[in-house]
Amino acid sequence: KSRDAGRETSVYPLPEPHDLFQASQMKFEDFQKDLARLRKDLRACISEVAKVCKVSDEENLEPFKEKMDDFLTQGKLPKPHIYTLLVFFSVKTKAGEKEVSPNMFFSIWHEFSSDFKDQWKKENKAILKERLKAAEECFRQAKEKASYSVKPKQSSGIVC
């Protein structure tokens, strides 16, 4: 159980079902074409930055070179391949199919995330009820303690 379970600050720990549904509807062939185009543009950008750095005086080189190096490094970071995900999650092909498509993978995740979110909401409600019950009990006990009145001891001694 999370410390935030049953509270407004509790955050759903998986990708939202709607986002996974959107991913399952994507045309990954188009996405691959876009990635190839972006890689080509990145290579052209690397080439242009190299040209600018080559012809620039040392005193005029910064902060351009540093900023562009950071930008280009981020652009070159390896991205996880869908098939790496399939192996990691042990997703197998269905009978009669050659491979698991990205659409199928995200459809499976969408179904799982939807079911998980329903259970997650129910569990959070149950925890909230439990906390409310405990708070009410604590309040009731505090109220009972406050209602006890201590009567002053009456003196019965002899007064001289």
C-alpha positions as CSV (number, residue, x, y, z in Angstrom):
1,K,0.0,0.0,0.0
2,S,1.2,3.5,-0.8
3,R,1.2,6.1,1.9
4,D,-1.0,8.2,-0.4
5,A,-3.5,5.4,-0.9
6,G,-7.0,6.7,-0.3
7,R,-6.0,10.3,-0.6
8,E,-6.3,12.9,-3.3
9,T,-2.6,12.9,-3.7
10,S,-2.6,9.2,-4.7
11,V,-1.4,8.9,-8.3
12,Y,-2.3,6.1,-10.7
13,P,1.0,4.2,-11.2
14,L,0.5,3.0,-14.8
15,P,0.0,4.8,-18.1
16,E,-3.5,6.0,-18.5
17,P,-5.8,3.6,-20.4
18,H,-6.8,6.3,-22.8
19,D,-3.1,7.0,-23.7
20,L,-2.6,3.3,-24.3
21,F,-5.7,3.1,-26.4
22,Q,-4.4,6.0,-28.5
23,A,-1.1,4.2,-29.0
24,S,-2.9,1.0,-30.0
25,Q,-4.7,3.0,-32.8
26,M,-1.5,4.5,-34.2
27,K,-0.2,3.5,-37.6
28,F,3.3,2.5,-36.7
29,E,4.4,2.3,-40.3
30,D,3.8,6.1,-40.6
31,F,5.5,6.6,-37.3
32,Q,8.6,4.7,-38.6
33,K,8.6,6.9,-41.7
34,D,8.5,10.0,-39.4
35,L,11.4,8.7,-37.3
36,A,13.5,8.0,-40.5
37,R,12.8,11.6,-41.6
38,L,13.8,12.9,-38.1
39,R,17.0,10.9,-38.2
40,K,17.8,12.4,-41.6
41,D,17.1,15.9,-40.3
42,L,19.3,15.3,-37.2
43,R,22.2,14.1,-39.4
44,A,21.8,17.3,-41.5
45,C,21.7,19.4,-38.3
46,I,24.9,17.7,-37.0
47,S,26.6,18.5,-40.3
48,E,25.5,22.2,-40.2
49,V,26.7,22.6,-36.6
50,A,30.1,21.1,-37.5
51,K,30.4,23.6,-40.3
52,V,29.5,26.6,-38.1
53,C,32.0,25.4,-35.4
54,K,34.7,24.9,-38.0
55,V,34.5,28.5,-39.4
56,S,33.8,30.2,-36.1
57,D,36.5,32.0,-34.0
58,E,37.2,30.4,-30.7
59,E,35.8,33.4,-28.7
60,N,32.5,33.3,-30.6
61,L,32.0,29.6,-30.4
62,E,30.4,29.5,-26.9
63,P,27.7,29.1,-25.8
64,F,26.5,27.9,-29.2
65,K,28.8,24.8,-29.3
66,E,27.9,23.7,-25.8
67,K,24.1,24.2,-26.3
68,M,24.1,22.4,-29.7
69,D,26.3,19.5,-28.3
70,D,23.7,19.0,-25.6
71,F,20.8,19.2,-28.0
72,L,22.4,16.8,-30.5
73,T,23.4,14.3,-27.8
74,Q,19.8,14.2,-26.6
75,G,18.6,13.6,-30.2
76,K,21.0,10.7,-30.5
77,L,19.9,8.8,-27.4
78,P,18.9,5.3,-28.2
79,K,15.2,4.7,-27.9
80,P,13.8,1.4,-26.8
81,H,12.7,-0.7,-29.8
82,I,9.2,-2.2,-29.6
83,Y,10.6,-5.7,-29.9
84,T,12.8,-5.1,-26.9
85,L,9.6,-4.4,-25.0
86,L,7.9,-7.5,-26.4
87,V,10.8,-9.7,-25.1
88,F,10.9,-7.9,-21.8
89,F,7.2,-8.5,-21.2
90,S,7.3,-12.0,-22.7
91,V,4.6,-11.2,-25.2
92,K,4.1,-14.1,-27.6
93,T,2.4,-14.2,-30.9
94,K,-1.1,-15.6,-31.1
95,A,-1.7,-18.8,-33.1
96,G,-1.5,-18.3,-36.8
97,E,0.2,-14.9,-36.6
98,K,3.8,-14.2,-37.6
99,E,4.6,-11.5,-35.1
100,V,3.2,-9.3,-32.4
101,S,2.3,-5.9,-33.9
102,P,2.8,-2.7,-31.8
103,N,-1.0,-2.2,-32.1
104,M,-1.6,-5.6,-30.5
105,F,0.9,-4.9,-27.8
106,F,-0.7,-1.6,-26.8
107,S,-4.2,-3.2,-27.0
108,I,-3.1,-5.7,-24.4
109,W,-1.7,-3.0,-22.2
110,H,-4.9,-0.9,-22.7
111,E,-7.0,-3.8,-21.5
112,F,-4.7,-4.5,-18.5
113,S,-4.5,-0.8,-17.5
114,S,-8.3,-0.3,-17.7
115,D,-8.9,-3.3,-15.5
116,F,-6.1,-2.4,-13.1
117,K,-7.4,1.2,-12.8
118,D,-10.9,0.0,-12.0
119,Q,-9.4,-2.2,-9.1
120,W,-7.1,0.6,-8.1
121,K,-10.1,3.0,-7.7
122,K,-12.0,0.4,-5.7
123,E,-9.0,-0.2,-3.4
124,N,-8.5,3.6,-2.9
125,K,-12.2,4.0,-1.9
126,A,-11.9,1.1,0.5
127,I,-8.8,2.6,2.1
128,L,-10.5,6.0,2.3
129,K,-13.5,4.4,4.1
130,E,-11.1,2.6,6.5
131,R,-9.3,5.9,7.2
132,L,-12.6,7.8,7.7
133,K,-13.8,5.1,10.1
134,A,-10.6,5.2,12.1
135,A,-10.8,9.1,12.2
136,E,-14.4,8.9,13.4
137,E,-13.5,6.4,16.1
138,C,-10.6,8.6,17.2
139,F,-12.9,11.6,17.3
140,R,-15.6,9.7,19.3
141,Q,-13.0,8.6,21.8
142,A,-11.7,12.1,22.2
143,K,-15.3,13.4,22.6
144,E,-16.0,10.8,25.3
145,K,-12.8,11.8,27.2
146,A,-13.8,15.5,27.0
147,S,-17.2,14.7,28.4
148,Y,-15.9,13.2,31.6
149,S,-16.2,15.7,34.3
150,V,-14.1,15.6,37.4
151,K,-16.1,16.6,40.4
152,P,-14.1,18.4,43.1
153,K,-13.7,16.4,46.2
154,Q,-16.0,17.5,49.0
155,S,-14.3,18.2,52.2
156,S,-15.8,16.4,55.1
157,G,-13.1,17.3,57.5
158,I,-13.6,19.0,60.9
159,V,-13.1,22.7,60.7
160,C,-11.5,24.3,63.7
